[in-house]
Amino acid sequence: MITGKYRGKAGCGSWVYGSLIRDCDGTPMIHVAGYGAGGSGFEVRHSVEEKTIGEFTGLLDRNDREIYDKDVVRSVQRAGGILPPAAPATGMVGFDMMHGIVIKRKDKFDINLLDKENEVLGNVFDNPELITA
């Protein structure tokens, strides 16, 4: 996974994107910095819920949407491979030390995302109903 780009859910319920930092008491925060109108710089730190923090995988889905840890994706094997196309798989994005970025499915094998066409359906926090099996 690429380090440095994260998202988390702030107390108001909005998703914020930026760098993950912790304040002196260990509270996780997403740090956002940039430039506004007229070139003036800004910095904002948002406290976020620990369980909602997800790291950007460095991958985009078929609609050019960024894929984050804990997203729910539908993955289809790309055409033209050696193996015949498999049925689409749906599950939560995670990281496995042996296989890299994978779809984690309940009671089934993990599936590597790198050679697939993926589509983000939602995430496990806003759309828990998407994780059914």
Secondary structure as GFF3:
##gff-version 3
##sequence-region A 1 133
A	DSSP	beta_strand	6	9	.	.	.	ID=ss1
A	DSSP	beta_strand	15	22	.	.	.	ID=ss2
A	DSSP	beta_strand	28	35	.	.	.	ID=ss3
A	DSSP	three_ten_helix	37	39	.	.	.	ID=ss4
A	DSSP	beta_strand	41	47	.	.	.	ID=ss5
A	DSSP	three_ten_helix	50	52	.	.	.	ID=ss6
A	DSSP	beta_strand	54	60	.	.	.	ID=ss7
A	DSSP	beta_strand	66	68	.	.	.	ID=ss8
A	DSSP	beta_strand	71	77	.	.	.	ID=ss9
A	DSSP	beta_strand	89	96	.	.	.	ID=ss10
A	DSSP	beta_strand	100	104	.	.	.	ID=ss11
A	DSSP	beta_strand	111	112	.	.	.	ID=ss12
A	DSSP	beta_strand	116	123	.	.	.	ID=ss13
A	DSSP	three_ten_helix	128	130	.	.	.	ID=ss14
###
